[in-house]
Amino acid sequence: MLKKLVVALGTVAVISQAGLALAANPDTGPGCGLGKLAWADYKHQKNIAPQVMMATTNGTFGSQTFGISSGTSGCTNDGQVMAEQKTTMFALLNFENLTQEMAQGKGEHLASLASLMGIPDEQHGAFFALTQERYSTFLQEGETSSVALVKALNEAVAKNPVLAQAVAR
């Protein structure tokens, strides 16, 4: 009899802890991604079958990684990758074109970079003039990397009264 009582109390203790854990965790499956969206209408999302299907869909289509990095498919990082990282990645991938267009003071890549930096379209001309004027200082010897370029551009924009005010809006 004592043995049954101990087993019963142990079972109650385990079940109550599991109930508390489920109540504290409002998540209804494996986070976000295409799998989460595809199985969103399933009534019992905390059951094993829909969670496996969500995870399998995410794994098969690689959508969760994309969703997390882009802020789509129900994934969030406040909806976006950090702006400076996007800008730096763009500068890395387009470095040669950007440096040529900075020297010319115009170009599609330079316009895209300005947009990524948050410079409004009406201020692109001022940004182009700034990059052309300061071209040689942006590309100093030994500092020809996208990270250094973006850092130098951000500093120059912050010191320029017109552009700094435009970006702050």
C-alpha positions as CSV (number, residue, x, y, z in Angstrom):
1,M,0.0,0.0,0.0
2,L,2.8,2.4,0.9
3,K,4.5,1.6,-2.4
4,K,1.4,2.5,-4.4
5,L,1.0,5.8,-2.5
6,V,4.7,6.7,-3.2
7,V,4.2,5.9,-6.9
8,A,0.9,7.9,-7.1
9,L,2.5,10.9,-5.4
10,G,5.5,10.7,-7.7
11,T,3.2,10.5,-10.7
12,V,1.2,13.6,-9.5
13,A,4.5,15.5,-8.9
14,V,5.8,14.7,-12.4
15,I,2.5,15.6,-14.1
16,S,2.1,18.8,-12.2
17,Q,5.6,19.9,-13.2
18,A,4.9,19.0,-16.9
19,G,1.7,21.1,-16.7
20,L,3.5,24.1,-15.3
21,A,6.2,23.8,-18.1
22,L,3.5,23.7,-20.8
23,A,1.7,26.6,-19.3
24,A,4.9,28.7,-19.1
25,N,5.7,27.9,-22.7
26,P,3.1,29.4,-25.0
27,D,5.1,28.4,-28.1
28,T,3.1,26.2,-30.4
29,G,5.8,24.4,-32.3
30,P,9.3,24.9,-33.9
31,G,9.3,28.7,-34.0
32,C,8.8,30.1,-37.4
33,G,9.4,29.4,-41.1
34,L,7.4,27.9,-43.9
35,G,6.6,24.8,-41.8
36,K,5.1,27.0,-39.1
37,L,3.0,28.8,-41.7
38,A,2.0,25.7,-43.5
39,W,0.7,24.0,-40.3
40,A,-0.6,27.1,-38.6
41,D,-4.3,26.0,-38.9
42,Y,-3.7,22.6,-37.3
43,K,-5.7,22.6,-34.0
44,H,-3.3,20.8,-31.7
45,Q,0.1,22.3,-32.7
46,K,1.7,21.1,-29.5
47,N,1.2,17.5,-30.5
48,I,4.2,15.6,-31.8
49,A,2.8,15.0,-35.4
50,P,2.4,18.7,-36.4
51,Q,5.6,19.7,-34.7
52,V,7.5,17.0,-36.7
53,M,5.7,18.2,-39.9
54,M,6.7,21.8,-39.2
55,A,10.3,20.9,-38.5
56,T,10.5,18.6,-41.5
57,T,9.0,21.3,-43.8
58,N,11.5,23.9,-42.4
59,G,14.4,21.4,-42.8
60,T,13.4,20.3,-46.3
61,F,13.0,23.8,-47.7
62,G,15.6,25.6,-45.6
63,S,13.0,28.3,-45.0
64,Q,13.6,28.8,-41.3
65,T,17.1,30.0,-41.8
66,F,15.9,32.3,-44.6
67,G,13.0,33.5,-42.5
68,I,15.1,34.3,-39.5
69,S,17.7,36.2,-41.5
70,S,15.2,38.1,-43.5
71,G,12.5,38.5,-40.9
72,T,9.9,36.8,-43.0
73,S,7.7,33.6,-42.6
74,G,6.7,34.6,-39.1
75,C,10.3,34.9,-37.9
76,T,11.5,38.0,-36.2
77,N,14.6,39.9,-35.4
78,D,12.4,42.9,-35.2
79,G,11.7,42.1,-38.8
80,Q,15.1,42.9,-40.2
81,V,18.7,42.1,-40.2
82,M,20.7,44.9,-38.7
83,A,21.0,47.7,-41.2
84,E,24.7,48.1,-41.0
85,Q,25.3,44.4,-41.6
86,K,23.1,44.6,-44.8
87,T,25.1,47.7,-45.9
88,T,28.4,46.1,-45.2
89,M,27.4,42.9,-47.0
90,F,26.2,44.9,-50.0
91,A,29.5,46.9,-50.0
92,L,31.5,43.6,-49.8
93,L,29.6,42.1,-52.8
94,N,29.8,45.3,-54.9
95,F,33.1,46.8,-53.7
96,E,34.7,47.3,-57.1
97,N,31.6,48.8,-58.7
98,L,31.0,51.0,-55.7
99,T,34.6,52.4,-55.7
100,Q,34.3,53.2,-59.4
101,E,31.0,54.9,-59.0
102,M,32.2,56.9,-55.9
103,A,35.0,58.2,-58.1
104,Q,32.4,59.2,-60.7
105,G,30.0,60.6,-58.2
106,K,27.0,58.6,-59.6
107,G,25.7,55.1,-60.3
108,E,23.2,52.5,-59.6
109,H,25.3,50.7,-57.0
110,L,26.0,53.9,-55.2
111,A,22.3,54.8,-55.2
112,S,21.5,51.3,-53.7
113,L,24.2,51.9,-51.0
114,A,22.7,55.2,-50.2
115,S,19.2,53.7,-49.8
116,L,20.6,50.9,-47.6
117,M,22.2,53.6,-45.4
118,G,18.8,55.3,-45.0
119,I,19.5,58.3,-47.1
120,P,16.3,59.5,-48.8
121,D,16.1,59.6,-52.6
122,E,16.1,63.5,-52.6
123,Q,19.4,63.5,-50.8
124,H,21.2,61.0,-53.0
125,G,22.8,63.8,-55.0
126,A,24.4,65.2,-51.8
127,F,25.6,61.7,-50.9
128,F,27.1,61.2,-54.4
129,A,28.9,64.5,-54.2
130,L,30.2,63.6,-50.7
131,T,31.5,60.2,-51.9
132,Q,33.2,61.8,-54.9
133,E,34.8,64.6,-52.9
134,R,36.1,62.3,-50.2
135,Y,36.8,59.3,-52.4
136,S,40.6,59.2,-51.7
137,T,40.1,59.4,-47.9
138,F,37.5,56.6,-48.0
139,L,39.9,54.3,-49.8
140,Q,43.2,54.9,-47.9
141,E,46.0,52.4,-48.3
142,G,45.4,49.3,-46.3
143,E,41.8,50.3,-45.6
144,T,40.2,48.9,-48.8
145,S,37.6,46.7,-47.1
146,S,33.8,46.9,-47.1
147,V,33.8,47.3,-43.3
148,A,36.2,50.2,-43.4
149,L,34.4,51.8,-46.3
150,V,31.0,51.6,-44.6
151,K,32.5,52.9,-41.3
152,A,34.1,55.8,-43.1
153,L,30.9,56.6,-45.0
154,N,28.8,56.5,-41.8
155,E,31.2,58.9,-40.1
156,A,31.2,61.3,-43.1
157,V,27.4,61.2,-43.3
158,A,27.1,61.9,-39.6
159,K,29.4,64.9,-39.9
160,N,27.5,66.3,-43.0
161,P,24.7,68.6,-41.7
162,V,22.3,67.9,-44.6
163,L,22.8,64.2,-44.8
164,A,22.9,63.7,-41.0
165,Q,19.6,65.4,-40.7
166,A,18.1,63.4,-43.6
167,V,19.1,60.1,-42.1
168,A,17.9,61.1,-38.6
169,R,14.3,61.5,-39.9
